[in-house]
Amino acid sequence: MIGPTANDTYVFSPSFSDLTVRRELLEKILGYKGGGPPDHAVRAGTPAAVSNLIEEILPEVPSRISVRCGFRILPVGSVSVASDSLSCNGVRFTTGAIIAKRLRASTTLAPFVATIGSQMEDWSRELMAGGDPVKGFIVDAIASETVEQVAEWLEKRVAEHVKPRGWNITNRYSPGYCGWSVAEQHELFSLLPERFCGVSLTVSSLMIPIKSVSGVIGLGPTVKRDASICSICDLKDCFRRQDDPLPTVEEA
């Protein structure tokens, strides 16, 4: 943990061992859904070969990531939620009705950012350019899952932080999902310190480093965190749709 900064803002640097990057989920991300790969002979492109590559890559991940994540708790009274939008410190977001409904009971919000740095994406590009596209693709998939796990780790820290206030948290919601335009990343980042956690935005709202996640979490005494939000998501082919329910804060 790095700790609190100004304006009720907190920054952390968890280690890879603090995260839960599961080989089984990685196999599912890569398209193998039948309970794990077989034990028979390894051939390029077979489930067994993919599993072996995952096992080869994972030990290298800790030395190839620079994890930073953090959140800010906005002042009470600065947030208002309408039927399809919300306003934070005078900044308006058109989130769409799905997200607005789930944030409606929030006393305030916690905008957040999580990143693993650029080393994994650089490694993936090097492998693909060097003639090893399979390993490059797997490195990219592991990087994507790792930053999602950083965001989940951060959710638990938010929950711990607000618990003494008698508050709960919602699930996290990010621009680009459920009708919330990714173009509003700039408005979201305006609520955080400049280059918060080392993440910046391009003109087109792409986060740099690419393996980063941003969004908001609702806070308050009557909000709730659903075990799964698949039912509200319009990504029908998402690999997580059939995954286990998200753990509760108490279970984590």
Secondary structure, 3 states (H helix, E strand, C coil): CCEEECCCEEEECCCHHHCCCCHHHHHHHCCCCCCCCCCCCCCCCCHHHHHHHHHHHHHHHHHHCCCEEEEECCCCCCEEECCCCEEECCEEECCCHHHHHHHCCCCEEEEEEEECCCHHHHHHHHHHHCCCHHHHHHHHHHHHHHHHHHHHHHHHHHHHHHHHHCCEEEEEECCCCCCCCHHHHHHHHCCCCCCHHHCEECCCCCEECCCEEEEEEEEECCCCCCCCCHHHCCCCCCHHHHCCCCCCCCCC
